[in-house]
Amino acid sequence: MIVTGAGAGIGESIARRADDAGYKVGVLDVNNEAAEEVASSLTNGVALHASTTDPVQIEQALDIFGEAPDALVNNAGIVRFGPLIDLSIDDWRSVLEVNLSGVFICSQVVAARMRDNGGGSIVNMTSIAGIQPNVNGGSYGAAKAGLHLLTRQMSVEWGEFRIRVNSVAPGFIDGGMSAPIFQDLEIRSTREERVPSGRLGTVEDIASAVMFLCSEEGAYINGNQLVVDGSVTNSLMASFPRPKSVDSVGGGDSQ
């Protein structure tokens, strides 16, 4: 298995779970020191220094890995917060480049080798930000929404090669890129209150979902998005004040 953005956070958690499951794990990250540190702590880890947006670097990383991976987890991503009216074109492009184009580039290179080796599983990291608009997160949400459709497109085109492509959409995760946000206790408390499951998610929650999709237990799952969010995306109406009683609500169907 190759995990991109595996030098920290969710990616690191996935790499460690894969190592525990017996995979040879390619720890791919633009931060070489982080990749080396994680890989050296695994039973069978290989540090891979590459940018997912550079197909030449991905090819070189695969050569170092030494074999076609059974699984690829496209976890690498960046975020640039800001209202769309003021967001710089450079920030917009960088978010789309890493979070959408980078996944396409990395997947295309790896899928060619998977095809020649009889197939494999690809899991893309989407987000609930690609399902529900998030104030000041428009570029990130647009990229993740695009990635959801790209995942479905890949599953249709690559199914004949026995390559399954799915995605995992994390909700409010206390770890990874979101960790600094939840150091603000007010934000943390507000988010926890909005999650029907009553807590923030963990990086381990996401790793569990990814490992399931990569396993034989998920062998017939293809082209789907697994939302791991404690049902927060289903709870929009729950955030509004509730009526005091059914009798207090008027309607035209009373008799």
HULIN-V691370 format. One record per pair of residues at least 6 apart in sequence whose C-alpha atoms are under 8 Angstrom apart, sorted by the first residue. I is the first residue (numbers start at 0). J is the second residue. D is the distance in whole Angstrom. If there is no record, write none. Layout:
BEGIN
I:J:D / I:J:D
END
This chain:
BEGIN
0:17:7 / 0:22:6 / 0:23:6 / 0:24:5 / 0:25:6 / 0:68:5 / 0:69:6 / 0:70:5 / 0:71:6 / 0:72:8 / 1:24:6 / 1:25:4 / 1:26:6 / 1:27:7 / 1:68:7 / 1:70:6 / 1:71:5 / 1:72:6 / 2:10:6 / 2:13:7 / 2:14:6 / 2:24:7 / 2:25:6 / 2:26:6 / 2:27:6 / 2:71:6 / 2:72:5 / 2:73:6 / 2:74:7 / 3:10:7 / 3:26:7 / 3:27:5 / 3:28:6 / 3:51:8 / 3:72:6 / 3:73:5 / 3:74:5 / 3:75:5 / 4:10:5 / 4:11:8 / 4:26:8 / 4:27:6 / 4:28:5 / 4:29:7 / 4:73:8 / 4:74:6 / 4:75:4 / 4:76:7 / 5:11:4 / 5:12:8 / 5:13:8 / 5:14:7 / 5:26:5 / 5:27:6 / 5:28:6 / 5:34:7 / 5:37:8 / 5:74:7 / 5:75:8 / 6:26:7 / 6:27:7 / 6:28:6 / 6:30:7 / 6:33:5 / 6:34:5 / 6:36:8 / 6:37:6 / 7:33:7 / 7:175:7 / 8:174:6 / 8:175:4 / 8:176:7 / 8:202:7 / 9:74:8 / 9:174:7 / 9:175:6 / 9:202:5 / 9:203:8 / 9:205:7 / 9:206:7 / 10:74:6 / 10:75:8 / 11:37:7 / 12:202:6 / 12:203:6 / 12:206:6 / 13:203:8 / 13:205:8 / 13:206:5 / 13:207:8 / 13:209:7 / 13:210:8 / 14:24:6 / 14:25:8 / 14:26:7 / 15:41:7 / 16:206:7 / 16:207:8 / 16:210:8 / 17:23:8 / 17:24:7 / 17:210:7 / 18:24:6 / 18:41:6 / 18:42:7 / 18:43:7 / 18:44:7 / 22:43:7 / 23:43:5 / 23:44:6 / 23:45:8 / 24:38:8 / 24:43:6 / 24:44:5 / 24:45:6 / 25:38:8 / 25:44:6 / 25:45:5 / 25:46:6 / 25:47:6 / 25:64:7 / 26:34:6 / 26:35:8 / 26:37:7 / 26:38:6 / 26:44:7 / 26:45:6 / 26:46:5 / 26:47:6 / 27:34:6 / 27:46:6 / 27:47:4 / 27:48:6 / 27:49:7 / 28:34:6 / 28:47:7 / 28:48:5 / 28:49:6 / 28:50:7 / 28:75:8 / 29:48:6 / 29:49:5 / 29:50:6 / 30:48:7 / 31:46:8 / 31:47:7 / 31:48:5 / 34:46:5 / 34:47:7 / 34:48:7 / 35:45:8 / 35:46:5 / 35:47:8 / 37:44:8 / 37:46:8 / 38:44:4 / 38:45:5 / 38:46:5 / 39:45:8 / 39:46:8 / 45:64:7 / 47:60:6 / 47:63:7 / 47:64:8 / 48:60:7 / 49:56:5 / 49:57:6 / 49:60:7 / 50:56:7 / 50:57:7 / 51:57:7 / 51:75:8 / 51:97:7 / 51:101:5 / 51:102:7 / 51:104:7 / 51:105:6 / 52:96:7 / 52:97:6 / 52:100:7 / 52:101:4 / 52:102:8 / 52:104:6 / 52:105:7 / 53:101:8 / 53:104:7 / 54:104:6 / 54:105:7 / 54:108:7 / 57:105:7 / 57:108:7 / 58:108:7 / 61:67:7 / 61:109:8 / 67:109:7 / 67:112:6 / 67:113:6 / 67:116:7 / 68:109:8 / 68:113:7 / 68:119:7 / 69:113:7 / 69:118:7 / 69:119:5 / 69:120:6 / 70:119:6 / 70:120:5 / 70:121:6 / 70:122:8 / 70:213:7 / 71:106:8 / 71:109:8 / 71:120:6 / 71:121:5 / 71:122:6 / 72:121:6 / 72:122:5 / 72:123:6 / 72:124:8 / 72:209:8 / 73:102:6 / 73:105:8 / 73:106:8 / 73:121:8 / 73:122:6 / 73:123:5 / 73:124:6 / 74:123:7 / 74:124:5 / 75:97:7 / 75:98:7 / 76:94:8 / 76:97:6 / 76:98:5 / 77:94:6 / 77:97:7 / 77:98:7 / 77:139:8 / 78:94:6 / 78:136:8 / 78:138:8 / 78:139:6 / 79:90:6 / 79:91:8 / 79:94:7 / 79:136:7 / 79:138:7 / 79:139:7 / 80:135:5 / 80:136:5 / 80:137:8 / 80:138:8 / 81:135:4 / 81:136:6 / 81:137:8 / 82:134:7 / 82:135:5 / 82:136:7 / 82:137:7 / 83:135:7 / 83:137:6 / 83:138:8 / 91:138:6 / 94:138:6 / 94:139:6 / 94:142:7 / 95:138:7 / 95:139:7 / 95:142:5 / 98:139:8 / 98:142:6 / 98:143:7 / 98:146:8 / 99:142:6 / 99:143:7 / 99:145:7 / 99:146:6 / 102:123:8 / 103:149:8 / 106:121:8 / 110:118:8 / 110:162:8 / 113:119:6 / 113:162:7 / 114:160:5 / 114:161:7 / 114:162:7 / 117:160:7 / 117:161:7 / 118:160:6 / 118:161:4 / 118:162:5 / 118:163:8 / 119:161:7 / 119:162:5 / 119:163:6 / 120:162:6 / 120:163:5 / 120:164:6 / 120:212:8 / 120:213:6 / 121:162:7 / 121:163:6 / 121:164:5 / 121:165:6 / 121:213:7 / 122:164:6 / 122:165:5 / 122:166:5 / 122:167:7 / 122:209:7 / 122:212:7 / 122:213:7 / 123:146:8 / 123:150:7 / 123:164:8 / 123:165:6 / 123:166:4 / 123:167:6 / 124:166:6 / 124:167:5 / 124:168:6 / 124:169:8 / 125:143:5 / 125:144:7 / 125:146:6 / 125:147:6 / 125:166:6 / 125:167:6 / 125:168:5 / 125:169:7 / 126:140:8 / 126:143:6 / 126:167:7 / 126:168:4 / 126:169:5 / 126:170:7 / 126:226:8 / 127:168:6 / 127:169:6 / 127:170:6 / 127:226:7 / 127:228:8 / 127:232:7 / 128:136:8 / 128:139:7 / 128:140:5 / 128:143:7 / 128:144:8 / 129:139:8 / 129:140:4 / 129:141:6 / 129:142:7 / 129:143:5 / 129:144:4 / 129:145:8 / 129:147:8 / 130:140:8 / 130:144:7 / 130:232:8 / 131:140:8 / 131:232:7 / 132:140:7 / 133:140:7 / 147:166:7 / 147:224:7 / 150:164:6 / 150:165:6 / 150:166:7 / 150:222:6 / 150:223:8 / 151:164:7 / 151:165:7 / 151:222:5 / 151:223:7 / 152:222:8 / 153:164:6 / 153:222:8 / 154:162:7 / 154:163:6 / 154:164:5 / 154:165:7 / 154:221:6 / 154:222:5 / 155:222:7 / 157:163:7 / 163:220:7 / 163:221:5 / 163:222:7 / 164:221:6 / 164:222:6 / 164:223:8 / 165:212:7 / 165:220:8 / 165:221:6 / 165:222:5 / 165:223:5 / 165:224:6 / 165:225:8 / 166:222:8 / 166:223:6 / 166:224:5 / 166:225:6 / 167:205:8 / 167:208:7 / 167:209:7 / 167:224:6 / 167:225:5 / 167:226:6 / 167:227:7 / 168:224:7 / 168:225:6 / 168:226:5 / 168:227:6 / 168:228:8 / 169:205:7 / 169:226:6 / 169:227:5 / 169:228:6 / 170:200:7 / 170:226:8 / 170:227:6 / 170:228:4 / 170:229:7 / 170:231:7 / 171:177:8 / 171:190:7 / 171:199:6 / 171:200:6 / 171:228:7 / 172:178:7 / 172:199:6 / 172:200:4 / 172:201:5 / 172:202:7 / 173:181:7 / 173:199:6 / 173:200:6 / 173:201:5 / 173:202:7 / 174:201:6 / 174:202:6 / 175:202:7 / 180:186:7 / 180:187:8 / 181:187:5 / 190:199:7 / 191:197:6 / 191:198:5 / 191:199:6 / 192:198:8 / 193:231:7 / 193:234:8 / 193:238:7 / 194:228:8 / 194:229:6 / 194:230:7 / 194:231:5 / 194:234:8 / 195:229:6 / 195:230:6 / 195:231:6 / 195:234:7 / 196:229:5 / 196:230:7 / 197:229:8 / 198:229:8 / 199:229:8 / 200:227:8 / 200:228:7 / 200:229:7 / 204:227:8 / 205:227:7 / 208:225:8 / 208:227:8 / 211:217:6 / 212:218:8 / 212:220:7 / 242:248:7
END
